[in-house]
Amino acid sequence: MGSILIRKVNEHLKRRLRLRAAKHGCSMEDEARNILRAALASEAQTRGNLYESIRKRIEPLGGVELPAFPDGPIPEPPKFDE
């Protein structure tokens, strides 16, 4: 198993880590591992399909009816230089 060393940790952050570790009844090292594990696990879960993420948020609220987008060529953008 690998090891890492984190230098230049802000004293306030270190104190907060110590207090959090004490609250959870573990060492600062164990607490740091748990924080890293949770952060990286949630990062893996957030990746995915944007459509599915939006649908999961909107669906419980009853969904949204959007008008059909007309098929055809994309119109030219307006010209503002005239």
Secondary structure, 3 states (H helix, E strand, C coil): CCCCCCCCCCHHHHHHHHHHHHHHCCCHHHHHHHHHHHHHHHHHHHCCCHHHHHHHHHHHHCCCCCCCCCCCCCCCCCCCCC
